[in-house]
């Protein structure tokens, strides 16, 4: 089993207990609304790296259908339980590791992601696979940390990037073929760093379009 998969399987049971994760999902969905991603009806959305589905379920309230994709069976089991408990008929899940080259079934009008990208070792191939899974004119919405030097996570196991420089990530998206790239601040998280001092960490929402 991939080390990241084992790590997130182990964390799945307690994942939703952290209140900042629940609030962040709502903040990211609200930022997606502010930039107009739901102005037109969204038939099919994908939440890449969905974890326990905190953003997935926000999208389910705003899109006709949404699929949560993750490489961790433990995380998806938590989301599947939520889907069953709420009797949701517009939410599905896919177990796949597109970072390892797994194919993405289907195509989508909106592809979102919340705090998943910094766990991806090699980003351009993943962006290229997401582009291929996007319908013509589809929107991409990536939410992740601004560059933070490794202070955000108490334990950086499984973290491949200490946030992102927005211009560098925009260049990656453009290099893969995305257009109409823009970014805004979606949320600010205040939490103690490793030295115990409280620090503010910003989360961006970067949007792009498949031409």
Secondary structure, 3 states (H helix, E strand, C coil): CCHHHHHHHHHCCCHHHCHHHHHHHHHHHHHHHHCCCCCCCCCEEEEECCCCCHHHHHHHCCCCEEEEEECCHHHHHHHHHHHHHHCCCCEEEEECCHHHCCCCCCCEEEEEEECCHHHCCCHHHHHHHHHHCEEEEEEEEEEEEECCCCCCCCCCCCCCCCCECHHHHHHHHHHHCEEEEEEEEEEEEEEECCCCCEEEEEEEEEEEEEC
